Amino acid sequence: MTFLSKTGLLTTCAVSLLLLSFLPRPRLATDGGWHSLFDGKTLAGWKKLGGTASYTVENGAIVGTTVLNSGNTFLVMEREYSDFDLELDVKIEGSQNNSGIQTRSHFDSSAQPGKVYGRQVEIDPSARGWSGGIYDEARRQWLYPLDLHPQAKTAFKAGEYNHLKIECLGNETKTWLNNVPLAYVVDPVDPKGFIGLQVHGITEAAQAGKKVYFKNIRIKTANLQPSAFPADIYVANFVPNYLTAYEQQHGWKLLFDGKTSRGWRSAREKNFPAQGWQIAHGALTVLPSEGKEAANGGDIVTTDEYKAFDLSFEFKLTPGANSGVKYFVTLAEKTEGSAIGLEYQVLDDALHPDAKLGRDGDRTLASLYDLKTADKPARFVHPIGEWNVGRVVVYPNNHVEHYLNGAKVLEYERGSAEFRSLVAQSKYHVWPNFGEAPAGHLLLQDHGNRVSFRSIKLKELR
């Protein structure tokens, strides 16, 4: 075949270029809307922040290496992202080291000088098994420990690459590890920020020189659709008095709409108290009355009764305050003070004297009041004046669990021999069959101190 140009025959080189233009183009990293964030050879587009741990490239992977007493060290993208799907493979040496992937994160603020801060997806090879959980680095700490989804604790594979998927759409972040759905957080903080890799700080010489490997890092930022999540995974929802479509679809309902007393009434009367309670700024607040129990507005209860349920609520204490969230309240007992029921204790442990009473701390925050002590690490107790998340799960088989800010702090079997033994040693021993009613109201206690509640949501279990 002869090829002609305006000036005559084309050169051999020109002919070759013309033919190549008709050949199929190679598939690039951007196919399907995905873009590689790591070229497999260099750290172009990344920068190191924080500590002194090292990051290098080895055999197509980014390798972070721990350094004794360096503090947390991050390799972060030089640009920010808002909505995205992110996928990567991670491998970590040892069982005591840990790591994480920063999402929508930031560096150096007045509150976090010289620090990386923001939501981190945890890589945790320890026996705790919280890989894929969500932690708020250098700020609020744990948002979604895997106590909230214990069935997923076995998804991590020690000593090999694990495939991690992170989906950030609007306020919602979901995670998957090795195709296992793990965490679901709804959080209005940080609509955009950088993506980063972490080498955790270490203080033991035996952990120095341990490596974390990251490879196949890719992102998609356009034409995003939310991925399906299976039913019955708890959502850590930090948007006040709001339910996601997923929560509504799977049976959750708000017990407080943030504006009215609908669904609540006095424990003593049919109407909501005319005084002693305030609804403002999206919160339901007990007003102070010199610490006198049920002496002002009195306790309030749900108009409905519940048998088995998953109850979640936020509460905020003032200094020295005392209150409680009670369940299986029948109102059959005639009491002068607060109505009787199983109680999730809401208390300032440091300043209120009730924390020193009872047996072995069973009147402290998140305990089953006067019956069983909450085993709560200090890092899961938010400071007075900040919101905490309480949770009570009562299963149809009468197994009960208490949570505080995502950590499971106690469990027991309602009606068991052990439970009845605890009741016999408590202030409740005078009430026959205490805590064993088949159904009952939920109650917010007026103990005479200012305490606020919001985001009260419930799912009935069957």
N, C-alpha and C positions, 0 to 999 in steps of 0.2 A: 504494500500500500504506500502511496506517495502522499506526503503532506506538504502543502504549499502555503507560504505566507505571502504577504503583499510584495515581498521582495524576492520570492522564489522558494526554494526548498528549505524546510525547517532543519535545524541542526539536530543531531542525534540526541543531545541533552534536552532540547525543547520537546522533541517527540516523547521522550521518557516522562517528562513532567506532565504532558498532556494525557498520557495513558494512566498515570498514577491518580490523576484527578477523578477518574471514573471508577477507581477501586474502592471497596468498602472502607470506611474510616475505622480505626481501632476504637474499642470501647474504653472510655475514659472514666476516671473516678467520680465524675459528676453524673454518670448515667443513672436514670431513675430519680434524679433530684438529690442524690447523695454526693457529698463532697468530703474528700479526705482532709483531715486536720494535721496529718503527719505524713511526710513523704517517704518515710522508711529509711532515710539516710542522714538527715540533718534536723536541727531544732528550729528551723526557720519558722517564724510566726509565733514562737513561744518565748517567754522570759521567766527567769527565776525570781521568786519573792520569798521573804521570810528568813528561814534559817540557812545553815551552811551545808546541808546534805547535797550530794552531787546528782546531776542528771547527765547521762550520756546516751549514745545510740549504739546498740549492739545487735547485730544480726536481724535488722529490721524491726527492732523494738526500742522504745524509750525505757531506759533502766535508771531507776532512782535508787541510791545507796545510802543507808542510814549512817549518821555521824553522831558520836557520843555528845550529848548535851548541846545539840545544835538548835533545838526547838523545831517546830513544824516547818517544813520547807515545801514550797509549791512551785510547780512549773505551770504557768498560766498562758492562755491565749492572749494575744495583743489586741484583740477586738472583742466586743461584747455581742451577746445574743439575747433575744427575747424568747420567742417560741421556737422549739426545735425537737427533733428526735435525735438522740445521740446513742451510738453503739460503739463498743470497744471490747477488747479482750484484756484481762488482767490476771497476772500470776504473782504470788507473794511467797517469799521464803520464810519458813518458821511459823510457829503457831502463836507467838507472843507479839509479833510485829503486827501493825495494821496500817491501813491506808484509806484513801477515799478519792472521790471525784467531785470537785467543786462545780456547782451550777449557779448561774446568775449571781456570781460573787463579786466582791469588791476588795479594795486594799486601802488601808490607812485613812481612818476617819477620826474625829475627835473622841469618839467612844472606844475605838479600837486602833490606837496609834501604832503604826508600823506593822499591822497585822492583816492577814487575809481573813475575811469574814463572809459568811453566807451559807446557804444550804449545801450540805455535802452528802453524797451517797456513800455509805460506809462499806469498806472492805475489811472484814473481820474474820480471820482464820481461827480464832480461839474457840474454846468449847461453848462460849456464850452464843455464838452463831447468829450475829446480827448483821451479816453481810446483806447489802441491799436496803437496809434501814436508812432513815434520813436524819441527819444531825445538823444543827445550826452552828457552824464553826465560829468560835470566838464571840458568841452572842447568846442565843437562847438555849444552847445545848440540844438535847434530844427532842425531836419532833415526832419521830416514828421509830422507837425501838421495836425489835421484832417480838417482844412480849405481846404486841398487838396482833401479830400474825405468826404464832409459834409453829404452825405446820410448815412454814417456809424456812425454818432455821437450818434445814439440812441441804439447802440448794447449793451451797458453796462446796467446791471440790478442792481439797487441799493438795498442794504440790503440782497443780496443772492450771492451764489457762481457763478462766471462767468468762463466759460471755455476758456482758452487762448491757442492758438497754434502759435508757432514761428518756421519759417523755415529759416535756414541759410545755403545756398549752394553757395560756391565761394564768389563772391562779392554781392550776392543778399540776402536780408532779406525780408520776407513777414510775415504778421501777420493776424490772424483771431481771432475774439472774438464772442463766442457763435455761431460759424460756419458762421459768417459774415466776408467776406474778407475786410481788412481795409487798411493797408499800404504796400507800395512796395518801398524799398530803394535799390539802387545799389551804393556801397561804397567800394573803394579799401583799406580803412584803417582797420587795425586789422583783419588779416586772422584767428587768433585764440585768445583765452582768456578764462577767467572763466565765469561761470554763477552765478548770485547772485540775492538775494531778497532785496528789499529796505524798510526801514521805514524812511519816509521823516522827516527831521528836522522841528520842530514847534517852534514858538515864542509867541504863545498865550496860556495862562493857560487853557482856555476852551478846547483846543485840546489835552491836556496832558491825557495820559491813554487810548487813542483810539487804537483800535487793527486792525491789518491786518492778515488775515488767508490765509495760503497756504497749499494745499494738492494735493494728486494724481500727484506728480511731477515725470515725466518720460521722458526719452530721447532715441532717436534712432540715431545711428551714422554710420550704414552700410547699403548698398543697398538702398541708398536714391535716390529718383526721385523728380523733381520739381512738386509741386502741381499746378493744373490749377487755373488761376485767371480770373475773368470775364473781358469782354472788357471794355474799357473806364475808367479805373482807372489810374490816373496820376502816373507816375513813377518819383520819386526823384532820378535822376541819376547823381552821382558825379564822374563818369569816363569821363574825358574830350572828347568831340567830338565823342561820342560812343552811339549807340542805341542797346538795348537788342533785342533779337528775339521777345519778347512780344511787344515791341514798334513798331518794323517794321511790325509785323503781324496786328497791329491795326492802321496803317495809319500814323505813325510818320515818318518824314524824316529830315535829317540834312541839314540845309541851309548853313553851313560852314563845310568843310571837315577837317579843321585843318591844311591844307597844301597849298591850292591854293585859288584864288579869284573866282573860278567857281561859277556861280549863282549870282554874284554881278557886278555892274558897277557904274560908276560915275552918280550922279544925273543930271549932266550937259551934259555928253557925252555918247557915246555908249560903251566906253571901261572903264576898271578899271583905277583909277588914277595912273599916272606914278610916283607920289611922294605923300608924306603926309600920307601914310598908310604903315604899315609893317605887314608881316605875318611871325611869328617866334614863336618857342616853343609852337605850337598849339593854338596860339592866333592871333586875328585880332586887330591891335592896331592903334589908331589915334596918329600921332606924334605931339608934341607940336609946336605951332607957336604963342607964346606970347598971347594966349587966343583970337586970332582973329577968328571970326566965318566964316567958309567956305573959309578961305583965303589961305590955303595951298593945301591939296589934295581935299578938299571939301567933301560934304556928299556922301555916297554911298547908293545905293538902290538895292533891289532884281530885277533880270531880270523878274521875274514873279509877277503877281498881285494876291491878295487874297481877298475873300469876308468875310467868317466866318471861324475862326481858333482858335487854341490853340497854342500860341507862348511862348516858354521858352528860356531863354538865361542867361548866366553868364556874369558879368561885374566886372571890377576891376578899382577903381579910384586911382589917385595920389592926393596928398594934393592940395586942392583948385580947383579941376578939375570940368568941366562941359561938359556934352554931353546929348544924348537922343536917345531913340528908338521910331521912328515915324511909324504910320500905317495909312492906307487909304491915302497914298501920291499919288496924280495924276500927279504931275509935270506940271499941266496946268497953275498954278499961276507962274508968272514970278517975281522972287525975286532976290535981289542982294546978300543976305546972304543965310541962310539955307532954304531948300525947306519946304513947308507948309504941315502940317499933324497933326493928333492927336498924342500927345507925352507923352510917359512914361519918366518922367524926371530922368536923371542920374546925380547926383550932390553931391559934398561935402557940406552938409548943414552948417557945422561949419565955413568953410573958404571962400566959394564963395558968393559974395554979392547978387547974384540972389535969394538966399534963403530968403532974407529980402524983396524982391520986390513982386509985384503981390498983391493978396488979401488973407489974412488969411492963408498964407503959401502954396498957390497953385502952387508955383514954387520949392518946396522942393522935395527931393528924392522920387521917386515912385508915385508922384502926376501926375494927368492929367494936364500937364503944362498949367498954366494961367487960368485953368477952375475949377479944383476940387482938394482939398487937400487930400493927403494920410494920413490916420489915422494909424500910425505905432508905436507900442511899441518899446522902445529903444533897447530891447534885440533882435529885429529882424533886426537891422542894424549892419552889420559886419563892423569892423574897416577899415579905409582907408588902401589900400594895400593888403586887403584880397578879395577873390572872393565873390560876392553876386549873388543870383539867382533872376532874374526878370521874371515875367510872365504876359502876357496879353491874356485874353480869350474874343473873340467876338463871341457870339452865333448867330445862324441864325435869331433870333428875335430882334437882335441889342442890347441885354443886354451885357454890357461890364464889365469886372472885371480886376483889377490890383492886383498882389501879389508881396510880397517881402520876400524872404527866407521862402516861404511856408505860410505866413500869408496873408489873404485877407485884403487889405488896403483901397480899394475903389471900388464902382460899380456905374454904371449909365446906362441910356437908350439912346443910340445914336439916335438923331432925335426927341426926346421927347420935350415937351414944356419946361421942366426944363433945358434940355440940351441947347436949343436955347436961353433961358434966360441967361445962363452962357456965351455962346458965345457972346451975345450982350454986356456983361460987360467986355469983354476981348479984347486983342490986335487983335483977329481974326475977330472982327465985320465987318471989311472992306471986307472980302471975302464972297461972296454969298454962302449960303448952306455949310458953312465950316464944314468939318468932316462928311458929309452925303453921300459921294460918294458910289456907290454900291460895288466898288472894288478899290484896290489901291496897290501900292508897300509898302514894309517895308523899313525903312531907318535907317542907323546908322549915327549919326551926328558928323561932324567935327566942334567942337567949339574952336579949337585952344589949347586944353589941352590933355595931354597923358591919354588915357582911353583904356582899353583892353576888348575885347569880345571873348567868346568861347562858345561851347556847344549850339549853336543856332539851335533849333529844332522846328518843326511846324507840326501840324496835322490839316488838313482842316475839318471843321464841316459842316454837312448837315442835 
